[in-house]
Amino acid sequence: MKKLVKKVLLTLFALFLLIQLYQPARNINEGQAPSDGFSNFYNAPKNIQNILQNSCYDCHSNNTKYPAYSYIQPARYLMEKHIKEGKEELNFDEWTTYSVRKQRNKLNGIIEQIEGDKMPLDSYILLHKNAKLSGEQKVEMINWLNLIQK
């Protein structure tokens, strides 16, 4: 029985090492043209830019700040999958490519997500404590988003 357990553990360890070879491309802006993204488009105040940077841009822009755990599989795979899904839903760096109608819908969606405590995701906040929006930050963001919609 001990030999079987040892073989299973050794096999699992070998598989863990093997999956480390799979390293998907990172979501990092490496010399591309600077973005005319969301913050610039609306000339966002510094406090709003800070909120976006801390709570939104890792998953909803073309430049993610990667923590140490993201270098280890399967965490890397799950993180890249999450970033891809986030960017498909909303990419602040590509804001100016959206139609006016889509921009308006996205602004409404952002407000709904903040009001409903759906963004940032709990799973993201668990590992990024500074991303959690305080009540004051939520009010700031919602007021500013409503202001730019007019």
C-alpha positions as CSV (number, residue, x, y, z in Angstrom):
1,M,0.0,0.0,0.0
2,K,2.8,2.4,0.9
3,K,4.4,1.8,-2.5
4,L,1.2,2.7,-4.3
5,V,0.8,5.9,-2.4
6,K,4.4,6.8,-3.1
7,K,3.9,6.2,-6.8
8,V,0.7,8.2,-6.9
9,L,2.4,11.1,-5.1
10,L,5.5,10.9,-7.4
11,T,3.2,10.9,-10.5
12,L,1.3,13.9,-9.2
13,F,4.5,15.8,-8.5
14,A,5.8,15.0,-12.0
15,L,2.6,16.2,-13.5
16,F,2.8,19.4,-11.5
17,L,6.3,20.0,-12.8
18,L,5.3,19.2,-16.3
19,I,2.4,21.7,-16.4
20,Q,4.8,24.5,-15.4
21,L,6.1,24.3,-19.0
22,Y,2.8,25.8,-20.2
23,Q,3.1,29.5,-19.9
24,P,0.4,31.5,-21.7
25,A,1.2,35.0,-23.0
26,R,1.0,37.7,-20.4
27,N,-1.4,40.7,-20.6
28,I,1.4,43.3,-20.5
29,N,1.8,46.3,-22.7
30,E,5.3,46.0,-24.1
31,G,5.9,49.1,-26.1
32,Q,2.6,49.3,-27.9
33,A,1.3,52.8,-28.7
34,P,-0.1,54.5,-25.5
35,S,-3.8,54.1,-25.0
36,D,-6.5,56.8,-25.5
37,G,-8.4,54.7,-23.0
38,F,-11.2,55.5,-20.6
39,S,-9.3,57.7,-18.1
40,N,-7.9,60.0,-20.9
41,F,-11.2,60.0,-22.8
42,Y,-13.1,61.4,-19.9
43,N,-10.2,63.3,-18.3
44,A,-10.7,61.4,-15.1
45,P,-9.6,63.0,-11.8
46,K,-6.7,61.5,-10.0
47,N,-8.8,59.8,-7.3
48,I,-10.9,58.1,-10.0
49,Q,-7.8,57.0,-11.9
50,N,-6.4,55.5,-8.7
51,I,-9.6,53.6,-8.1
52,L,-9.6,52.3,-11.6
53,Q,-5.9,51.3,-11.4
54,N,-6.3,49.5,-8.1
55,S,-9.7,47.8,-8.6
56,C,-10.3,47.4,-12.4
57,Y,-7.4,47.6,-14.7
58,D,-5.7,44.2,-13.9
59,C,-8.6,42.4,-15.5
60,H,-10.1,45.1,-17.7
61,S,-7.1,46.7,-19.6
62,N,-4.2,45.7,-21.7
63,N,-1.7,45.8,-18.8
64,T,-1.9,43.5,-15.8
65,K,0.3,43.7,-12.7
66,Y,1.2,40.1,-12.0
67,P,1.6,38.9,-8.4
68,A,4.2,36.2,-7.5
69,Y,1.7,33.4,-7.5
70,S,0.9,34.0,-11.1
71,Y,4.2,32.3,-12.2
72,I,3.0,28.9,-11.0
73,Q,0.5,26.7,-12.8
74,P,-2.4,26.2,-12.5
75,A,-2.8,29.7,-10.9
76,R,-1.3,31.2,-14.1
77,Y,-3.8,29.5,-16.4
78,L,-6.8,30.4,-14.2
79,M,-5.6,34.0,-14.0
80,E,-5.1,34.4,-17.7
81,K,-8.5,32.9,-18.4
82,H,-10.1,35.3,-16.0
83,I,-8.3,38.3,-17.6
84,K,-9.3,37.2,-21.1
85,E,-13.0,37.0,-20.0
86,G,-12.7,40.4,-18.2
87,K,-11.3,42.1,-21.3
88,E,-13.9,40.5,-23.6
89,E,-16.6,42.1,-21.4
90,L,-14.9,45.5,-20.9
91,N,-11.5,46.8,-21.9
92,F,-10.8,50.3,-20.6
93,D,-7.8,50.6,-23.0
94,E,-10.1,50.1,-26.0
95,W,-12.8,52.4,-24.8
96,T,-12.4,54.8,-27.8
97,T,-13.1,51.9,-30.2
98,Y,-16.6,51.4,-28.7
99,S,-19.6,53.0,-30.4
100,V,-21.3,55.8,-28.4
101,R,-24.2,53.4,-27.7
102,K,-21.9,50.7,-26.4
103,Q,-20.0,53.2,-24.3
104,R,-23.3,54.3,-22.7
105,N,-24.3,50.7,-22.1
106,K,-20.9,50.0,-20.5
107,L,-21.2,53.0,-18.2
108,N,-24.6,51.8,-17.0
109,G,-23.2,48.4,-16.5
110,I,-20.2,49.7,-14.5
111,I,-22.6,51.6,-12.2
112,E,-24.8,48.5,-11.8
113,Q,-21.8,46.3,-11.0
114,I,-20.5,48.7,-8.4
115,E,-23.9,49.3,-6.8
116,G,-24.5,45.5,-6.6
117,D,-21.1,44.8,-5.1
118,K,-20.3,42.6,-8.1
119,M,-17.1,44.2,-9.0
120,P,-14.3,43.8,-8.2
121,L,-14.9,40.1,-7.8
122,D,-14.7,38.6,-4.3
123,S,-12.1,36.1,-5.6
124,Y,-10.0,39.0,-6.7
125,I,-10.4,41.0,-3.5
126,L,-9.4,37.9,-1.5
127,L,-5.9,38.1,-2.9
128,H,-5.8,41.9,-3.5
129,K,-7.1,43.6,-0.4
130,N,-6.5,47.1,-1.7
131,A,-8.9,46.5,-4.6
132,K,-11.9,46.4,-2.4
133,L,-14.0,49.6,-2.8
134,S,-14.9,51.5,0.3
135,G,-18.3,53.0,0.6
136,E,-16.8,56.4,-0.1
137,Q,-15.0,55.1,-3.2
138,K,-18.3,53.6,-4.5
139,V,-20.1,56.9,-4.1
140,E,-17.2,58.8,-5.8
141,M,-17.2,56.4,-8.7
142,I,-20.9,56.3,-9.2
143,N,-21.3,60.1,-8.9
144,W,-18.5,60.6,-11.4
145,L,-19.9,58.0,-13.8
146,N,-23.3,59.6,-13.7
147,L,-21.7,63.0,-14.3
148,I,-19.9,61.9,-17.4
149,Q,-23.0,60.3,-18.8
150,K,-24.7,63.6,-19.1
